[in-house]
């Protein structure tokens, strides 16, 4: 596996809760594409899958690329909408 593929996979595991891994979404895919470089630059010292990665992204929010920031916002909006729909059932 190439380093870039490994980083891409690690980012997906880091930023997405386990329950959401089974679900594919455009916002999740965009998040992985847009934030891989930011993860490698600022947060790669944290093991994938832990809350430390999310905390690292919050700490470095002002340093993140505009594309990553936008992807994070879109992903969070999608997650809130998904929760509202599931709670309404």
N, CA, C and O atoms as a DFTB+ gen file, in Angstrom:
356 C
 N C O
     1  1       0.849      -1.169       0.000
     2  2       0.000       0.000       0.000
     3  2       0.895       1.231       0.000
     4  3       1.858       1.301       0.764
     5  1       0.586       2.186      -0.839
     6  2       1.388       3.397      -0.904
     7  2       1.125       4.250       0.329
     8  3       0.072       4.122       0.955
     9  1       2.066       5.119       0.686
    10  2       1.858       5.982       1.857
    11  2       0.618       6.857       1.731
    12  3      -0.081       7.084       2.718
    13  1       0.336       7.351       0.522
    14  2      -0.843       8.207       0.372
    15  2      -2.134       7.413       0.553
    16  3      -3.101       7.931       1.112
    17  1      -2.163       6.168       0.089
    18  2      -3.350       5.339       0.309
    19  2      -3.511       5.013       1.785
    20  3      -4.629       5.001       2.299
    21  1      -2.418       4.752       2.463
    22  2      -2.471       4.461       3.898
    23  2      -2.972       5.674       4.671
    24  3      -3.773       5.539       5.596
    25  1      -2.504       6.854       4.295
    26  2      -2.953       8.081       4.965
    27  2      -4.430       8.320       4.717
    28  3      -5.160       8.714       5.627
    29  1      -4.871       8.087       3.499
    30  2      -6.276       8.261       3.144
    31  2      -7.143       7.320       3.970
    32  3      -8.179       7.731       4.494
    33  1      -6.734       6.079       4.089
    34  2      -7.462       5.098       4.879
    35  2      -7.455       5.490       6.350
    36  3      -8.489       5.416       7.015
    37  1      -6.321       5.898       6.854
    38  2      -6.215       6.289       8.260
    39  2      -7.117       7.470       8.566
    40  3      -7.757       7.502       9.617
    41  1      -7.178       8.436       7.668
    42  2      -8.022       9.602       7.882
    43  2      -9.478       9.200       7.957
    44  3     -10.216       9.675       8.819
    45  1      -9.890       8.331       7.059
    46  2     -11.275       7.875       7.087
    47  2     -11.622       7.199       8.386
    48  3     -12.714       7.396       8.918
    49  1     -10.722       6.415       8.898
    50  2     -10.950       5.721      10.158
    51  2     -10.936       6.707      11.315
    52  3     -11.686       6.550      12.278
    53  1     -10.091       7.715      11.226
    54  2      -9.957       8.677      12.316
    55  2     -11.156       9.595      12.457
    56  3     -11.580       9.902      13.572
    57  1     -11.693      10.023      11.359
    58  2     -12.711      11.066      11.404
    59  2     -14.137      10.562      11.439
    60  3     -15.064      11.349      11.630
    61  1     -14.325       9.301      11.263
    62  2     -15.679       8.787      11.162
    63  2     -15.929       7.789      12.280
    64  3     -15.169       6.835      12.444
    65  1     -16.997       8.003      13.053
    66  2     -17.323       7.032      14.091
    67  2     -17.567       5.655      13.494
    68  3     -17.973       5.543      12.337
    69  1     -17.329       4.625      14.257
    70  2     -17.454       3.250      13.763
    71  2     -18.836       2.962      13.200
    72  3     -18.951       2.264      12.193
    73  1     -19.874       3.477      13.816
    74  2     -21.232       3.219      13.325
    75  2     -21.444       3.810      11.939
    76  3     -22.227       3.281      11.150
    77  1     -20.761       4.887      11.643
    78  2     -20.936       5.538      10.347
    79  2     -20.091       4.905       9.254
    80  3     -20.292       5.200       8.075
    81  1     -19.147       4.039       9.619
    82  2     -18.292       3.433       8.615
    83  2     -19.087       2.595       7.620
    84  3     -18.694       2.467       6.460
    85  1     -20.179       2.036       8.059
    86  2     -20.987       1.205       7.170
    87  2     -21.752       2.056       6.162
    88  3     -22.214       1.544       5.142
    89  1     -21.886       3.337       6.435
    90  2     -22.646       4.222       5.565
    91  2     -21.700       5.014       4.663
    92  3     -20.733       5.608       5.139
    93  1     -21.978       5.019       3.385
    94  2     -21.234       5.864       2.464
    95  2     -22.039       7.136       2.274
    96  3     -23.265       7.085       2.172
    97  1     -21.374       8.259       2.225
    98  2     -22.055       9.519       1.987
    99  2     -21.128      10.443       1.214
   100  3     -19.906      10.346       1.324
   101  1     -21.710      11.327       0.444
   102  2     -20.876      12.290      -0.286
   103  2     -20.044      13.167       0.658
   104  3     -18.891      13.479       0.363
   105  1     -20.627      13.559       1.783
   106  2     -19.896      14.418       2.715
   107  2     -18.723      13.673       3.340
   108  3     -17.659      14.257       3.543
   109  1     -18.902      12.400       3.645
   110  2     -17.810      11.595       4.219
   111  2     -16.693      11.432       3.200
   112  3     -15.515      11.562       3.534
   113  1     -17.061      11.148       1.964
   114  2     -16.054      10.997       0.911
   115  2     -15.293      12.305       0.700
   116  3     -14.072      12.301       0.539
   117  1     -16.021      13.422       0.703
   118  2     -15.375      14.727       0.538
   119  2     -14.444      15.029       1.704
   120  3     -13.372      15.605       1.516
   121  1     -14.850      14.642       2.901
   122  2     -14.025      14.846       4.083
   123  2     -12.696      14.113       3.948
   124  3     -11.635      14.677       4.216
   125  1     -12.765      12.866       3.534
   126  2     -11.534      12.088       3.365
   127  2     -10.637      12.713       2.299
   128  3      -9.429      12.837       2.498
   129  1     -11.220      13.105       1.176
   130  2     -10.413      13.695       0.096
   131  2      -9.790      15.016       0.515
   132  3      -8.613      15.263       0.254
   133  1     -10.580      15.868       1.166
   134  2     -10.127      17.224       1.462
   135  2      -9.177      17.319       2.647
   136  3      -8.380      18.255       2.723
   137  1      -9.248      16.363       3.575
   138  2      -8.503      16.510       4.833
   139  2      -7.302      15.592       4.994
   140  3      -6.619      15.664       6.016
   141  1      -7.023      14.743       4.034
   142  2      -5.901      13.822       4.173
   143  2      -4.587      14.569       4.401
   144  3      -3.826      14.217       5.303
   145  1      -4.320      15.571       3.613
   146  2      -3.084      16.338       3.769
   147  2      -2.995      17.036       5.113
   148  3      -1.926      17.083       5.722
   149  1      -4.113      17.579       5.579
   150  2      -4.138      18.253       6.876
   151  2      -3.908      17.251       8.008
   152  3      -3.208      17.545       8.976
   153  1      -4.502      16.073       7.874
   154  2      -4.267      15.033       8.880
   155  2      -2.783      14.691       8.927
   156  3      -2.193      14.624      10.005
   157  1      -2.186      14.478       7.774
   158  2      -0.769      14.109       7.729
   159  2       0.113      15.222       8.298
   160  3       1.098      14.947       8.984
   161  1      -0.237      16.463       8.016
   162  2       0.597      17.580       8.462
   163  2       0.443      17.879       9.955
   164  3       1.434      18.152      10.633
   165  1      -0.780      17.832      10.470
   166  2      -1.010      18.292      11.839
   167  2      -1.325      17.193      12.862
   168  3      -1.070      17.381      14.052
   169  1      -1.867      16.065      12.433
   170  2      -2.431      15.134      13.408
   171  2      -1.982      13.689      13.249
   172  3      -2.506      12.812      13.935
   173  1      -1.043      13.419      12.379
   174  2      -0.663      12.031      12.110
   175  2       0.027      11.349      13.287
   176  3       0.206      10.131      13.274
   177  1       0.417      12.115      14.303
   178  2       1.024      11.488      15.473
   179  2      -0.004      10.764      16.336
   180  3       0.352      10.013      17.244
   181  1      -1.280      10.994      16.045
   182  2      -2.365      10.342      16.793
   183  2      -2.803       9.086      16.057
   184  3      -2.917       9.061      14.832
   185  1      -3.042       8.059      16.835
   186  2      -3.484       6.786      16.260
   187  2      -4.861       6.933      15.630
   188  3      -5.733       7.603      16.182
   189  1      -5.055       6.310      14.479
   190  2      -6.369       6.364      13.831
   191  2      -7.454       5.789      14.734
   192  3      -7.229       4.843      15.489
   193  1      -8.632       6.388      14.635
   194  2      -9.787       5.861      15.337
   195  2     -10.011       6.418      16.723
   196  3     -11.002       6.074      17.368
   197  1      -9.122       7.264      17.199
   198  2      -9.269       7.778      18.549
   199  2      -9.809       9.195      18.579
   200  3      -9.773       9.905      17.575
   201  1     -10.306       9.598      19.725
   202  2     -10.830      10.960      19.873
   203  2      -9.731      12.017      19.792
   204  3     -10.011      13.204      19.621
   205  1      -8.482      11.577      19.915
   206  2      -7.366      12.519      19.839
   207  2      -7.296      13.203      18.473
   208  3      -6.906      14.367      18.376
   209  1      -7.670      12.482      17.427
   210  2      -7.608      13.058      16.082
   211  2      -8.619      14.189      15.946
   212  3      -8.295      15.257      15.426
   213  1      -9.830      13.959      16.407
   214  2     -10.848      15.012      16.338
   215  2     -10.397      16.220      17.165
   216  3     -10.554      17.362      16.732
   217  1      -9.841      15.973      18.346
   218  2      -9.343      17.064      19.180
   219  2      -8.210      17.815      18.482
   220  3      -8.125      19.040      18.565
   221  1      -7.349      17.078      17.801
   222  2      -6.242      17.697      17.066
   223  2      -6.769      18.603      15.959
   224  3      -6.271      19.713      15.771
   225  1      -7.775      18.131      15.228
   226  2      -8.356      18.961      14.175
   227  2      -8.986      20.216      14.773
   228  3      -8.875      21.296      14.193
   229  1      -9.640      20.090      15.913
   230  2     -10.231      21.269      16.570
   231  2      -9.135      22.246      16.985
   232  3      -9.273      23.455      16.800
   233  1      -8.063      21.727      17.539
   234  2      -6.949      22.566      17.973
   235  2      -6.325      23.312      16.795
   236  3      -5.935      24.472      16.921
   237  1      -6.237      22.646      15.666
   238  2      -5.576      23.210      14.489
   239  2      -6.555      23.785      13.466
   240  3      -6.185      24.000      12.312
   241  1      -7.781      24.033      13.870
   242  2      -8.818      24.465      12.938
   243  2      -8.396      25.659      12.086
   244  3      -8.674      25.686      10.887
   245  1      -7.741      26.630      12.674
   246  2      -7.332      27.830      11.927
   247  2      -6.218      27.547      10.928
   248  3      -5.999      28.332      10.005
   249  1      -5.513      26.434      11.103
   250  2      -4.423      26.070      10.198
   251  2      -4.891      25.171       9.054
   252  3      -4.184      25.019       8.058
   253  1      -6.061      24.582       9.189
   254  2      -6.539      23.633       8.181
   255  2      -6.804      24.331       6.862
   256  3      -7.120      25.520       6.822
   257  1      -6.671      23.583       5.795
   258  2      -6.940      24.140       4.468
   259  2      -8.420      24.509       4.370
   260  3      -9.259      23.911       5.043
   261  1      -8.736      25.498       3.529
   262  2     -10.138      25.887       3.364
   263  2     -11.024      24.718       2.913
   264  3     -12.167      24.595       3.353
   265  1     -10.497      23.875       2.047
   266  2     -11.275      22.726       1.584
   267  2     -11.589      21.749       2.702
   268  3     -12.693      21.207       2.769
   269  1     -10.623      21.523       3.581
   270  2     -10.834      20.625       4.711
   271  2     -11.846      21.232       5.682
   272  3     -12.747      20.542       6.159
   273  1     -11.694      22.504       5.965
   274  2     -12.637      23.173       6.863
   275  2     -14.062      23.079       6.331
   276  3     -14.992      22.784       7.081
   277  1     -14.228      23.327       5.050
   278  2     -15.555      23.242       4.436
   279  2     -16.089      21.813       4.486
   280  3     -17.276      21.600       4.735
   281  1     -15.226      20.844       4.252
   282  2     -15.648      19.443       4.281
   283  2     -16.057      19.025       5.686
   284  3     -17.018      18.272       5.847
   285  1     -15.352      19.494       6.699
   286  2     -15.713      19.196       8.082
   287  2     -17.092      19.773       8.394
   288  3     -17.932      19.097       8.989
   289  1     -17.321      21.007       7.995
   290  2     -18.618      21.653       8.241
   291  2     -19.740      20.883       7.541
   292  3     -20.792      20.644       8.134
   293  1     -19.523      20.498       6.297
   294  2     -20.543      19.759       5.550
   295  2     -20.820      18.404       6.183
   296  3     -21.969      17.970       6.266
   297  1     -19.763      17.742       6.628
   298  2     -19.934      16.439       7.269
   299  2     -20.724      16.573       8.566
   300  3     -21.621      15.774       8.834
   301  1     -20.393      17.581       9.372
   302  2     -21.116      17.787      10.627
   303  2     -22.594      18.101      10.371
   304  3     -23.464      17.611      11.090
   305  1     -22.878      18.910       9.356
   306  2     -24.272      19.218       9.007
   307  2     -25.004      17.948       8.596
   308  3     -26.149      17.728       8.994
   309  1     -24.346      17.117       7.805
   310  2     -24.965      15.873       7.373
   311  2     -25.259      14.975       8.576
   312  3     -26.324      14.362       8.652
   313  1     -24.315      14.900       9.511
   314  2     -24.510      14.063      10.693
   315  2     -25.655      14.572      11.555
   316  3     -26.437      13.777      12.077
   317  1     -25.763      15.898      11.712
   318  2     -26.875      16.463      12.488
   319  2     -28.204      16.145      11.812
   320  3     -29.170      15.785      12.485
   321  1     -28.261      16.272      10.503
   322  2     -29.498      15.981       9.770
   323  2     -29.860      14.505       9.889
   324  3     -31.033      14.163      10.038
   325  1     -28.869      13.641       9.825
   326  2     -29.109      12.200       9.945
   327  2     -29.639      11.863      11.332
   328  3     -30.548      11.045      11.473
   329  1     -29.070      12.495      12.355
   330  2     -29.548      12.257      13.729
   331  2     -30.979      12.727      13.901
   332  3     -31.784      12.051      14.542
   333  1     -31.305      13.892      13.328
   334  2     -32.674      14.419      13.454
   335  2     -33.664      13.480      12.807
   336  3     -34.739      13.239      13.357
   337  1     -33.320      12.941      11.640
   338  2     -34.205      12.015      10.943
   339  2     -34.380      10.742      11.758
   340  3     -35.496      10.241      11.893
   341  1     -33.300      10.219      12.296
   342  2     -33.394       8.972      13.060
   343  2     -34.132       9.183      14.377
   344  3     -34.810       8.270      14.850
   345  1     -34.018      10.352      14.972
   346  2     -34.744      10.641      16.216
   347  2     -36.229      10.831      15.966
   348  3     -37.042      10.571      16.853
   349  1     -36.599      11.282      14.768
   350  2     -37.998      11.520      14.447
   351  2     -38.769      10.233      14.198
   352  3     -40.000      10.231      14.209
   353  1     -38.065       9.160      13.978
   354  2     -38.728       7.874      13.687
   355  2     -39.371       7.272      14.878
   356  3     -39.962       6.196      14.783
